[in-house]
């Protein structure tokens, strides 16, 4: 087993014909129905079937039994970006630039396919064996969204919600660029741009508070993050008339047409990445996701530890002898 969740589990399987390894996500139908997650499950199935991009998790097969839904997906064994950042505290600007460029490429592809992701966060960013990004979990995606189209559903993860979602306004693709700003801020600063255990106070910070930067951050990095975390979606980097092209043109990335293709083709220099899992079956960096269930996390944060950020908390936990960071297959 590589992971366990509310709706089922993910196990490592091997295809008999090719001998290739895959991750099989097994979901319980009764739980999906009871939790009113049928629509999200169908959305994830469609998005997995209809998309092909180097930085999106791909689907090999899907089938069902009497009481289970099964998705056979590519096996991504590099672990969650959340786990790696919690161990290393912060990433360098070079490393963040590398991950950020790959995320921009994936979001640009989804938007061109009229899909808004809506749930960008560190926990949904995996790394493959070569250290490249793989976006997972497409249950909150919204399909059929053109440039002018908007959405109304209040959904997402509290710390990553864009201001326009909190204000209960119609919103568009710009929510994904806000999410990119939050995850890139976390990578370079080691903490969330806005955080409070009380969700009402957290939402007030997201709506009203100006972002603050460490002194060590370069001017290009500050400029990019400031642009992505503009509260007005129409003025946000990537959210105006020029859309994603503004992100590609950002000074931080230096992504022109040629470099943009190099990102897609995985031709960028990866020598600065410490992660390497040369064997497809290498599982040493698989995070025990059950430990990060919300109930346990909230208990530790509120009752046992008094840290200012979740990175402080997880940095402490990952160095503890009692914390099991990996699980066997």
ZADO-112888 format. One line per field, with one value per residue (C-alpha): residue number from 1; residue in three letters; x, y, z. Coordinates in steps of 0.5 Angstrom, whole numbers, always signed. Layout:
N
k	(NUM, ...)
r	(Ala, ...)
xx	(X, ...)
yy	(Y, ...)
zz	(Z, ...)
END
This chain:
329
k	(1, 2, 3, 4, 5, 6, 7, 8, 9, 10, 11, 12, 13, 14, 15, 16, 17, 18, 19, 20, 21, 22, 23, 24, 25, 26, 27, 28, 29, 30, 31, 32, 33, 34, 35, 36, 37, 38, 39, 40, 41, 42, 43, 44, 45, 46, 47, 48, 49, 50, 51, 52, 53, 54, 55, 56, 57, 58, 59, 60, 61, 62, 63, 64, 65, 66, 67, 68, 69, 70, 71, 72, 73, 74, 75, 76, 77, 78, 79, 80, 81, 82, 83, 84, 85, 86, 87, 88, 89, 90, 91, 92, 93, 94, 95, 96, 97, 98, 99, 100, 101, 102, 103, 104, 105, 106, 107, 108, 109, 110, 111, 112, 113, 114, 115, 116, 117, 118, 119, 120, 121, 122, 123, 124, 125, 126, 127, 128, 129, 130, 131, 132, 133, 134, 135, 136, 137, 138, 139, 140, 141, 142, 143, 144, 145, 146, 147, 148, 149, 150, 151, 152, 153, 154, 155, 156, 157, 158, 159, 160, 161, 162, 163, 164, 165, 166, 167, 168, 169, 170, 171, 172, 173, 174, 175, 176, 177, 178, 179, 180, 181, 182, 183, 184, 185, 186, 187, 188, 189, 190, 191, 192, 193, 194, 195, 196, 197, 198, 199, 200, 201, 202, 203, 204, 205, 206, 207, 208, 209, 210, 211, 212, 213, 214, 215, 216, 217, 218, 219, 220, 221, 222, 223, 224, 225, 226, 227, 228, 229, 230, 231, 232, 233, 234, 235, 236, 237, 238, 239, 240, 241, 242, 243, 244, 245, 246, 247, 248, 249, 250, 251, 252, 253, 254, 255, 256, 257, 258, 259, 260, 261, 262, 263, 264, 265, 266, 267, 268, 269, 270, 271, 272, 273, 274, 275, 276, 277, 278, 279, 280, 281, 282, 283, 284, 285, 286, 287, 288, 289, 290, 291, 292, 293, 294, 295, 296, 297, 298, 299, 300, 301, 302, 303, 304, 305, 306, 307, 308, 309, 310, 311, 312, 313, 314, 315, 316, 317, 318, 319, 320, 321, 322, 323, 324, 325, 326, 327, 328, 329)
r	(Unk, Unk, Unk, Unk, Unk, Unk, Unk, Unk, Unk, Unk, Unk, Unk, Unk, Unk, Unk, Unk, Unk, Unk, Unk, Unk, Unk, Unk, Unk, Unk, Unk, Unk, Unk, Unk, Unk, Unk, Unk, Unk, Unk, Unk, Unk, Unk, Unk, Unk, Unk, Unk, Unk, Unk, Unk, Unk, Unk, Unk, Unk, Unk, Unk, Unk, Unk, Unk, Unk, Unk, Unk, Unk, Unk, Unk, Unk, Unk, Unk, Unk, Unk, Unk, Unk, Unk, Unk, Unk, Unk, Unk, Unk, Unk, Unk, Unk, Unk, Unk, Unk, Unk, Unk, Unk, Unk, Unk, Unk, Unk, Unk, Unk, Unk, Unk, Unk, Unk, Unk, Unk, Unk, Unk, Unk, Unk, Unk, Unk, Unk, Unk, Unk, Unk, Unk, Unk, Unk, Unk, Unk, Unk, Unk, Unk, Unk, Unk, Unk, Unk, Unk, Unk, Unk, Unk, Unk, Unk, Unk, Unk, Unk, Unk, Unk, Unk, Unk, Unk, Unk, Unk, Unk, Unk, Unk, Unk, Unk, Unk, Unk, Unk, Unk, Unk, Unk, Unk, Unk, Unk, Unk, Unk, Unk, Unk, Unk, Unk, Unk, Unk, Unk, Unk, Unk, Unk, Unk, Unk, Unk, Unk, Unk, Unk, Unk, Unk, Unk, Unk, Unk, Unk, Unk, Unk, Unk, Unk, Unk, Unk, Unk, Unk, Unk, Unk, Unk, Unk, Unk, Unk, Unk, Unk, Unk, Unk, Unk, Unk, Unk, Unk, Unk, Unk, Unk, Unk, Unk, Unk, Unk, Unk, Unk, Unk, Unk, Unk, Unk, Unk, Unk, Unk, Unk, Unk, Unk, Unk, Unk, Unk, Unk, Unk, Unk, Unk, Unk, Unk, Unk, Unk, Unk, Unk, Unk, Unk, Unk, Unk, Unk, Unk, Unk, Unk, Unk, Unk, Unk, Unk, Unk, Unk, Unk, Unk, Unk, Unk, Unk, Unk, Unk, Unk, Unk, Unk, Unk, Unk, Unk, Unk, Unk, Unk, Unk, Unk, Unk, Unk, Unk, Unk, Unk, Unk, Unk, Unk, Unk, Unk, Unk, Unk, Unk, Unk, Unk, Unk, Unk, Unk, Unk, Unk, Unk, Unk, Unk, Unk, Unk, Unk, Unk, Unk, Unk, Unk, Unk, Unk, Unk, Unk, Unk, Unk, Unk, Unk, Unk, Unk, Unk, Unk, Unk, Unk, Unk, Unk, Unk, Unk, Unk, Unk, Unk, Unk, Unk, Unk, Unk, Unk, Unk, Unk, Unk, Unk, Unk, Unk, Unk, Unk, Unk, Unk, Unk, Unk, Unk, Unk, Unk, Unk, Unk, Unk, Unk)
xx	(+0, +3, -3, -9, -15, -22, -25, -20, -13, -7, -3, +3, +1, +5, +2, +4, +5, +10, +12, +11, +9, +3, -1, -8, -13, -18, -25, -31, -37, -41, -36, -36, -44, -45, -40, -43, -37, -40, -39, -32, -30, -33, -30, -23, -24, -26, -20, -15, -18, -18, -11, -4, +2, +9, +7, +0, -1, -3, -8, -7, -13, -20, -25, -30, -32, -39, -37, -30, -28, -21, -16, -9, -4, +3, +7, +10, +15, +19, +14, +10, +13, +10, +14, +21, +20, +18, +25, +29, +25, +26, +28, +33, +30, +33, +30, +23, +24, +25, +18, +15, +16, +13, +7, +6, +7, +2, -3, -3, -4, -11, -13, -12, -17, -22, -20, -19, -15, -18, -14, -6, -3, +4, +0, -2, +5, +9, +16, +17, +24, +28, +25, +20, +13, +7, +0, -5, -12, -17, -23, -24, -23, -28, -29, -31, -29, -27, -23, -30, -33, -34, -35, -39, -37, -34, -28, -21, -16, -17, -10, -10, -16, -16, -20, -25, -27, -28, -32, -37, -36, -36, -29, -25, -18, -14, -15, -10, -5, -6, -5, +1, +3, +2, +6, +12, +12, +12, +18, +22, +20, +19, +12, +5, +4, -2, -4, -8, -11, -18, -21, -25, -18, -14, -19, -19, -11, -12, -17, -14, -7, -1, +5, +11, +18, +24, +30, +34, +29, +31, +28, +25, +22, +19, +16, +13, +10, +7, +4, +1, -2, -5, -12, -16, -16, -16, -10, -6, -1, -4, -11, -11, -12, -5, -7, -1, +3, +5, +7, +12, +15, +16, +23, +24, +23, +26, +21, +21, +18, +24, +25, +18, +19, +25, +21, +15, +21, +24, +31, +32, +38, +37, +43, +41, +36, +38, +32, +34, +30, +33, +29, +22, +21, +25, +20, +24, +21, +14, +11, +6, +0, -4, +0, -2, -10, -13, -15, -8, -5, -10, -9, -1, -2, -7, -5, +2, +6, +6, +9, +8, +8, +6, +13, +16, +12, +13, +21, +20, +16, +21, +27, +23, +25, +18, +16, +15, +16, +16, +12, +14, +11)
yy	(+0, +7, +11, +11, +16, +17, +14, +8, +7, +7, +0, -1, -6, -9, -10, -18, -16, -11, -12, -4, -2, +3, +6, +3, +8, +4, +7, +5, +6, +7, +12, +16, +16, +17, +23, +26, +26, +22, +29, +30, +23, +23, +30, +27, +21, +25, +30, +24, +20, +27, +30, +28, +33, +31, +35, +32, +25, +20, +15, +8, +4, +5, -1, -2, -8, -9, -4, -1, +4, +3, +8, +5, +11, +12, +11, +17, +15, +22, +23, +30, +36, +38, +32, +35, +42, +40, +37, +42, +48, +52, +51, +56, +60, +56, +50, +54, +57, +50, +47, +54, +53, +46, +48, +54, +49, +44, +50, +53, +46, +45, +52, +51, +45, +49, +46, +50, +46, +50, +46, +48, +46, +43, +36, +35, +36, +30, +29, +23, +19, +25, +30, +33, +36, +31, +34, +30, +30, +33, +32, +40, +41, +45, +43, +48, +54, +59, +66, +69, +64, +64, +59, +60, +54, +55, +50, +49, +48, +54, +57, +57, +60, +66, +73, +73, +66, +68, +74, +70, +73, +69, +67, +65, +62, +67, +63, +58, +63, +65, +58, +58, +64, +61, +55, +59, +63, +57, +54, +60, +63, +56, +59, +60, +68, +68, +63, +63, +57, +60, +60, +67, +70, +67, +69, +76, +76, +73, +79, +85, +83, +85, +80, +80, +78, +75, +80, +75, +74, +77, +83, +78, +73, +79, +82, +75, +73, +80, +80, +73, +75, +81, +81, +83, +78, +82, +85, +79, +76, +71, +74, +79, +80, +77, +71, +66, +69, +74, +69, +66, +73, +74, +76, +71, +65, +68, +64, +65, +61, +57, +56, +54, +48, +46, +46, +42, +37, +36, +39, +44, +43, +39, +38, +43, +37, +33, +28, +22, +15, +11, +5, +5, +1, +5, +7, +10, +17, +15, +19, +16, +20, +17, +21, +28, +27, +33, +30, +28, +35, +39, +36, +36, +43, +46, +41, +39, +44, +51, +53, +59, +55, +48, +48, +49, +44, +39, +40, +38, +32, +30, +30, +26, +18, +17, +20, +15, +18, +12, +6, +0, -3)
zz	(+0, -2, +1, +5, +5, +7, +0, -1, -2, -7, -8, -12, -18, -24, -31, -32, -40, -39, -32, -31, -24, -23, -18, -17, -13, -11, -8, -4, -8, -2, +2, -5, -5, +3, +2, -4, -8, -14, -18, -16, -17, -24, -26, -24, -28, -34, -33, -32, -39, -43, -41, -43, -41, -38, -31, -30, -27, -33, -33, -36, -34, -31, -29, -23, -19, -16, -10, -12, -17, -20, -23, -25, -26, -27, -21, -18, -13, -11, -6, -4, -5, +2, +5, +2, +4, +11, +11, +8, +11, +4, -3, -7, -12, -17, -15, -14, -21, -24, -20, -22, -29, -30, -26, -30, -36, -33, -31, -38, -41, -37, -38, -46, -45, -41, -35, -28, -23, -17, -12, -12, -6, -4, -2, -9, -12, -13, -16, -21, -20, -24, -20, -24, -22, -23, -21, -18, -15, -20, -16, -16, -23, -27, -34, -40, -37, -43, -42, -40, -36, -29, -23, -16, -12, -6, -6, -5, +1, +6, +6, -1, -3, -7, -5, -10, -8, +0, -3, -6, -12, -19, -21, -26, -28, -24, -18, -21, -21, -14, -12, -16, -12, -5, -7, -9, -3, +1, -3, -2, +5, +8, +11, +8, +6, +10, +16, +22, +26, +26, +19, +20, +22, +16, +11, +14, +13, +6, +4, +7, +9, +5, +4, +7, +4, +8, +6, +3, -3, -10, -13, -19, -14, -10, -16, -19, -12, -11, -18, -17, -10, -12, -9, -15, -20, -26, -24, -22, -26, -31, -29, -34, -42, -43, -39, -38, -43, -37, -33, -38, -39, -32, -30, -25, -30, -37, -40, -48, -53, -54, -46, -45, -50, -46, -40, -43, -46, -39, -42, -37, -32, -26, -23, -17, -15, -10, -11, -15, -15, -21, -20, -22, -15, -11, -5, +0, -1, +0, +5, +10, +8, +14, +19, +15, +16, +18, +25, +27, +24, +28, +34, +34, +32, +37, +43, +43, +39, +39, +32, +28, +22, +19, +17, +24, +26, +21, +21, +28, +27, +21, +26, +31, +32, +33, +27, +21, +15, +10, +9, +6, +0)
END
